[in-house]
Amino acid sequence: ELTAEDQIALLKSSAIEVIMLRSNQSFSLEDMSWSCGGPEFKYCVNDVTKGTRK
């Protein structure tokens, strides 16, 4: 049986894995961007380093 701390650590790492998988699914190689629900929320690789939105 896992301790509460171990369970929390496992949940956190699992959530990060899911976020990474979803990010990979929404990434487009054509314009090197992530689509987050629609064209109004499209982030380019350069935007990530600048902190802006496309």
C-alpha positions in Angstrom: 0.0 0.0 0.0 1.3 3.5 -0.9 1.6 6.3 1.5 -0.4 9.5 0.9 2.8 11.3 -0.2 3.5 8.5 -2.7 0.0 8.6 -4.0 0.2 12.4 -4.5 3.5 12.1 -6.3 2.0 9.4 -8.6 -1.0 11.5 -9.4 1.2 14.5 -10.2 3.4 12.6 -12.5 0.4 11.0 -14.2 -1.1 14.4 -14.8 2.1 15.7 -16.3 2.2 12.7 -18.7 -1.4 13.3 -19.8 -0.6 17.0 -20.4 2.4 16.0 -22.5 0.4 13.5 -24.6 -2.4 16.1 -25.2 0.2 18.7 -26.2 1.7 16.3 -28.7 -1.7 15.5 -30.2 -2.5 19.2 -30.8 0.9 20.1 -32.3 1.1 20.8 -36.0 4.4 20.3 -37.9 3.0 22.4 -40.8 3.3 25.7 -38.9 5.0 24.5 -35.8 2.2 25.5 -33.5 -0.2 24.1 -30.9 -4.0 24.5 -31.3 -5.8 24.9 -28.0 -9.4 24.5 -28.8 -9.7 26.6 -31.9 -7.9 29.0 -34.3 -8.2 31.9 -31.8 -6.0 30.0 -29.4 -3.1 28.9 -31.5 0.4 29.1 -30.1 3.6 29.0 -32.2 6.9 27.6 -31.0 8.4 31.1 -31.1 5.4 32.4 -29.0 6.2 30.0 -26.2 9.7 31.4 -25.8 8.4 35.0 -26.0 5.3 34.5 -23.9 2.9 35.7 -26.6 0.0 34.2 -28.6 -0.3 33.9 -32.4 
